[in-house]
Amino acid sequence: LPLALASTRASAEQAVAYKYADYREAAGRVQVQTQSALLESDLGLAWRAKVTGTIDALAGATPNGQPAPAGSDQVPLSVMHDRRKAWTADLSRQFARVNLGVGFGNSRESDYVSNGWSINALTDFNQKNTTLLTGVAGTHDDVKVFFQPAYARKRTNDVIVGVTQLLDRRTAVTLNFTWGRATGYLSDPYKLVQKDIEIVPTVFLSQTYRENRPGARNKGVMLAALNHSFAELHGALDASYRYYRDTFGTAAHTVDVAWLQRLGDKVLLSPGVRLYQQGAADFYHYDLNRTDITPLRAPLPGGPHYSSDYRLSAMRTANLALKLIWDATPLLKVDAAVERYAMRGRDGVTPQSAYARATAFTVGVRLSR
């Protein structure tokens, strides 16, 4: 909607912003420190350009997929560290009733390179009370798989169609539908699965194998959102529900609710909660001992498929957030946020030690004129 209303500005606007975020999982798990910068400018009354740059520093420990040792409920962890550098560039053009935007992006890690693109259109109807969103996007990724001589390829394509309707001057509703397809190397090269192999009768030896996910995945997403302003309370409700399903067999539900409260003319306080629940992928197994799967030494997309990545298990998560936005001056805006995130398994088999609990802090500044 801000892009669709870009042509209503009487003069060109420029903005520069910086944001720092610190994400830390409990018990010495993954830590991520992110620094990002943004440059945004009107190019006349019809064009608008935006460029972002991001640097992530990642370090810590994460479950590698092996089950907890006998007599323990702590799953094994593997230490990781990496640095990601990314940039995006977006250019939009406002026509009489249509805002057309194109975007490009690149992200690089030591073992992963991603190039992405997008084309989106916002079309106004009904005296700008109805906005139609249409868009396509794709990525071309290369994954370094250390047991293969060359980078593996991964490709994704997504299509979105949605509509936002103003019901009255205080209420807007949105309904979006997304379809996407990913092909290529969809496994995580660092995740293992374990199976006890009988060497001689009653004698077993634990063996580990690389996970093997399918070589293609289709997904569908439905998003319904409501935004309503309560003028008498100087606040607004922002709520959404998202349903996700893919051909891995995963179905997920997300409920996101935030309240935006004005405190005077310069401060906005926004508490929020996001609840998420998903079912397990068809090929998720805590280990392979209770299956008839014979794992492969060299993974093949054609199968059999198996993974012990806890992110594919049945689980639920909760995220509590509190955000503060301060309009310090007409040109300077400062924001800060704190979030508490917790995951919990639902299958009764995967130990709770596999799931993360984290705290995240964010602070940002934005200068505009």
HUTAVEN-V957238 format. One record per residue. N is the residue number from 1. RES is the residue in three letters. SS is DSSP state (H for helix, E for strand, C for the rest). PSI is psi as a letter, one per 20 degrees, with the letter a starting at -180 (* if undefined). BURIAL is 1 if it has 16 or more other ideal C-beta (glycine too) atoms within 10 Angstrom, else 0. Layout:
N/RES/SS/PSI/BURIAL + N/RES/SS/PSI/BURIAL
This chain:
1/LEU/C/g/0 + 2/PRO/C/h/0 + 3/LEU/C/h/1 + 4/ALA/C/h/1 + 5/LEU/C/j/0 + 6/ALA/H/h/1 + 7/SER/H/i/1 + 8/THR/H/i/0 + 9/ARG/C/p/0 + 10/ALA/C/h/0 + 11/SER/C/r/0 + 12/ALA/C/q/0 + 13/GLU/C/p/0 + 14/GLN/E/q/0 + 15/ALA/E/q/1 + 16/VAL/E/p/0 + 17/ALA/E/q/1 + 18/TYR/E/q/0 + 19/LYS/E/p/1 + 20/TYR/E/p/0 + 21/ALA/E/q/1 + 22/ASP/E/o/0 + 23/TYR/E/p/1 + 24/ARG/E/p/1 + 25/GLU/E/q/1 + 26/ALA/C/r/0 + 27/ALA/C/k/0 + 28/GLY/C/k/0 + 29/ARG/E/b/0 + 30/VAL/C/p/1 + 31/GLN/E/p/1 + 32/VAL/E/p/1 + 33/GLN/E/p/0 + 34/THR/E/p/1 + 35/GLN/E/p/0 + 36/SER/E/q/1 + 37/ALA/E/q/0 + 38/LEU/E/p/1 + 39/LEU/E/p/0 + 40/GLU/E/p/1 + 41/SER/E/q/0 + 42/ASP/E/p/1 + 43/LEU/E/n/0 + 44/GLY/C/b/0 + 45/LEU/C/i/0 + 46/ALA/C/h/0 + 47/TRP/E/q/0 + 48/ARG/E/p/1 + 49/ALA/E/q/0 + 50/LYS/E/p/1 + 51/VAL/E/p/0 + 52/THR/E/q/1 + 53/GLY/E/q/0 + 54/THR/E/p/1 + 55/ILE/E/p/0 + 56/ASP/E/p/1 + 57/ALA/E/o/0 + 58/LEU/E/p/1 + 59/ALA/E/q/0 + 60/GLY/E/a/1 + 61/ALA/E/q/1 + 62/THR/E/q/1 + 63/PRO/E/p/1 + 64/ASN/C/i/1 + 65/GLY/C/i/1 + 66/GLN/C/q/1 + 67/PRO/C/r/1 + 68/ALA/C/q/1 + 69/PRO/C/q/0 + 70/ALA/C/p/0 + 71/GLY/C/j/0 + 72/SER/C/q/0 + 73/ASP/C/j/0 + 74/GLN/C/o/0 + 75/VAL/C/q/1 + 76/PRO/C/q/1 + 77/LEU/E/q/1 + 78/SER/E/p/0 + 79/VAL/E/p/0 + 80/MET/E/q/0 + 81/HIS/E/q/0 + 82/ASP/E/r/0 + 83/ARG/E/p/0 + 84/ARG/E/p/1 + 85/LYS/E/p/0 + 86/ALA/E/q/1 + 87/TRP/E/q/0 + 88/THR/E/q/1 + 89/ALA/E/p/0 + 90/ASP/E/p/1 + 91/LEU/E/p/0 + 92/SER/E/q/1 + 93/ARG/E/p/1 + 94/GLN/E/o/1 + 95/PHE/C/a/0 + 96/ALA/C/g/0 + 97/ARG/C/i/0 + 98/VAL/E/p/0 + 99/ASN/E/o/1 + 100/LEU/E/p/0 + 101/GLY/E/q/1 + 102/VAL/E/q/0 + 103/GLY/E/q/1 + 104/PHE/E/q/0 + 105/GLY/E/q/1 + 106/ASN/E/p/0 + 107/SER/E/p/1 + 108/ARG/E/p/0 + 109/GLU/E/r/1 + 110/SER/C/h/0 + 111/ASP/C/j/0 + 112/TYR/E/p/1 + 113/VAL/E/p/0 + 114/SER/E/p/1 + 115/ASN/E/p/0 + 116/GLY/E/q/1 + 117/TRP/E/q/0 + 118/SER/E/q/1 + 119/ILE/E/p/0 + 120/ASN/E/q/1 + 121/ALA/E/p/1 + 122/LEU/E/o/1 + 123/THR/E/p/1 + 124/ASP/E/q/1 + 125/PHE/E/r/0 + 126/ASN/C/l/0 + 127/GLN/C/l/0 + 128/LYS/C/j/0 + 129/ASN/C/i/0 + 130/THR/E/p/0 + 131/THR/E/p/1 + 132/LEU/E/p/1 + 133/LEU/E/p/1 + 134/THR/E/q/0 + 135/GLY/E/q/1 + 136/VAL/E/q/0 + 137/ALA/E/q/1 + 138/GLY/E/r/1 + 139/THR/E/q/1 + 140/HIS/E/o/0 + 141/ASP/E/q/1 + 142/ASP/E/p/1 + 143/VAL/E/p/1 + 144/LYS/C/o/0 + 145/VAL/C/o/1 + 146/PHE/C/i/0 + 147/PHE/C/j/0 + 148/GLN/C/q/0 + 149/PRO/C/h/0 + 150/ALA/C/r/0 + 151/TYR/C/q/0 + 152/ALA/E/q/0 + 153/ARG/E/q/0 + 154/LYS/E/p/1 + 155/ARG/E/p/0 + 156/THR/E/q/1 + 157/ASN/E/p/0 + 158/ASP/E/q/1 + 159/VAL/E/p/0 + 160/ILE/E/p/1 + 161/VAL/E/p/0 + 162/GLY/E/r/1 + 163/VAL/E/p/1 + 164/THR/E/p/1 + 165/GLN/E/p/0 + 166/LEU/E/o/1 + 167/LEU/E/h/0 + 168/ASP/E/a/0 + 169/ARG/C/i/0 + 170/ARG/C/i/0 + 171/THR/E/p/0 + 172/ALA/E/q/1 + 173/VAL/E/q/0 + 174/THR/E/q/1 + 175/LEU/E/o/0 + 176/ASN/E/q/1 + 177/PHE/E/p/0 + 178/THR/E/p/1 + 179/TRP/E/p/0 + 180/GLY/E/q/1 + 181/ARG/E/p/1 + 182/ALA/E/p/1 + 183/THR/E/q/1 + 184/GLY/E/b/1 + 185/TYR/C/o/1 + 186/LEU/C/j/1 + 187/SER/C/r/1 + 188/ASP/C/o/1 + 189/PRO/C/i/1 + 190/TYR/C/i/1 + 191/LYS/C/p/1 + 192/LEU/E/q/1 + 193/VAL/E/q/1 + 194/GLN/E/q/1 + 195/LYS/E/p/1 + 196/ASP/E/o/0 + 197/ILE/E/p/0 + 198/GLU/E/o/0 + 199/ILE/E/g/0 + 200/VAL/E/r/0 + 201/PRO/C/p/0 + 202/THR/C/j/0 + 203/VAL/E/p/0 + 204/PHE/E/q/0 + 205/LEU/E/p/0 + 206/SER/E/p/0 + 207/GLN/E/q/0 + 208/THR/E/q/0 + 209/TYR/E/q/1 + 210/ARG/E/q/1 + 211/GLU/C/q/1 + 212/ASN/E/o/1 + 213/ARG/C/r/1 + 214/PRO/C/q/1 + 215/GLY/C/j/1 + 216/ALA/E/q/0 + 217/ARG/E/p/1 + 218/ASN/E/q/0 + 219/LYS/E/q/1 + 220/GLY/E/p/0 + 221/VAL/E/p/1 + 222/MET/E/p/0 + 223/LEU/E/p/1 + 224/ALA/E/p/0 + 225/ALA/E/q/1 + 226/LEU/E/p/0 + 227/ASN/E/p/1 + 228/HIS/E/p/0 + 229/SER/E/p/1 + 230/PHE/E/n/0 + 231/ALA/H/h/0 + 232/GLU/H/h/0 + 233/LEU/H/i/0 + 234/HIS/C/k/0 + 235/GLY/E/r/1 + 236/ALA/E/q/1 + 237/LEU/E/p/0 + 238/ASP/E/o/1 + 239/ALA/E/q/0 + 240/SER/E/q/1 + 241/TYR/E/p/0 + 242/ARG/E/p/1 + 243/TYR/E/p/0 + 244/TYR/E/p/1 + 245/ARG/E/q/1 + 246/ASP/E/r/1 + 247/THR/C/i/0 + 248/PHE/C/i/1 + 249/GLY/C/j/0 + 250/THR/C/p/1 + 251/ALA/E/p/0 + 252/ALA/E/q/1 + 253/HIS/E/p/0 + 254/THR/E/p/1 + 255/VAL/E/p/0 + 256/ASP/E/p/1 + 257/VAL/E/p/0 + 258/ALA/E/q/1 + 259/TRP/E/p/1 + 260/LEU/E/o/1 + 261/GLN/E/p/0 + 262/ARG/E/p/0 + 263/LEU/E/n/0 + 264/GLY/C/a/0 + 265/ASP/C/i/0 + 266/LYS/C/i/0 + 267/VAL/E/p/0 + 268/LEU/E/p/1 + 269/LEU/E/p/0 + 270/SER/E/n/1 + 271/PRO/E/q/0 + 272/GLY/E/r/1 + 273/VAL/E/p/0 + 274/ARG/E/p/1 + 275/LEU/E/p/0 + 276/TYR/E/q/1 + 277/GLN/E/p/1 + 278/GLN/E/q/1 + 279/GLY/C/r/1 + 280/ALA/C/q/1 + 281/ALA/C/q/1 + 282/ASP/C/h/0 + 283/PHE/C/j/1 + 284/TYR/E/p/1 + 285/HIS/C/p/1 + 286/TYR/C/g/1 + 287/ASP/C/r/1 + 288/LEU/C/j/1 + 289/ASN/C/h/0 + 290/ARG/C/k/0 + 291/THR/C/r/0 + 292/ASP/C/j/0 + 293/ILE/C/p/1 + 294/THR/C/o/0 + 295/PRO/C/q/1 + 296/LEU/C/q/0 + 297/ARG/C/h/0 + 298/ALA/C/o/0 + 299/PRO/C/q/1 + 300/LEU/C/p/0 + 301/PRO/C/h/0 + 302/GLY/C/i/0 + 303/GLY/C/r/0 + 304/PRO/C/q/0 + 305/HIS/C/p/1 + 306/TYR/E/q/1 + 307/SER/E/q/1 + 308/SER/C/k/1 + 309/ASP/C/o/1 + 310/TYR/H/h/1 + 311/ARG/H/i/1 + 312/LEU/H/j/1 + 313/SER/C/r/1 + 314/ALA/C/p/1 + 315/MET/E/r/1 + 316/ARG/E/q/1 + 317/THR/E/q/1 + 318/ALA/E/p/0 + 319/ASN/E/o/1 + 320/LEU/E/p/0 + 321/ALA/E/q/1 + 322/LEU/E/o/0 + 323/LYS/E/q/1 + 324/LEU/E/p/0 + 325/ILE/E/p/1 + 326/TRP/E/o/1 + 327/ASP/E/n/1 + 328/ALA/C/g/0 + 329/THR/C/r/0 + 330/PRO/C/i/0 + 331/LEU/C/i/0 + 332/LEU/E/p/0 + 333/LYS/E/p/1 + 334/VAL/E/p/0 + 335/ASP/E/q/1 + 336/ALA/E/q/0 + 337/ALA/E/q/1 + 338/VAL/E/p/0 + 339/GLU/E/q/1 + 340/ARG/E/p/0 + 341/TYR/E/p/1 + 342/ALA/E/p/0 + 343/MET/E/q/1 + 344/ARG/E/p/0 + 345/GLY/E/q/1 + 346/ARG/C/i/0 + 347/ASP/C/i/0 + 348/GLY/C/j/0 + 349/VAL/C/g/0 + 350/THR/C/p/1 + 351/PRO/C/q/1 + 352/GLN/H/i/0 + 353/SER/H/i/1 + 354/ALA/H/h/1 + 355/TYR/C/q/1 + 356/ALA/C/q/1 + 357/ARG/E/p/1 + 358/ALA/E/q/1 + 359/THR/E/p/0 + 360/ALA/E/p/1 + 361/PHE/E/q/0 + 362/THR/E/p/1 + 363/VAL/E/q/0 + 364/GLY/E/q/1 + 365/VAL/E/q/1 + 366/ARG/E/p/1 + 367/LEU/E/p/0 + 368/SER/E/q/0 + 369/ARG/C/*/0
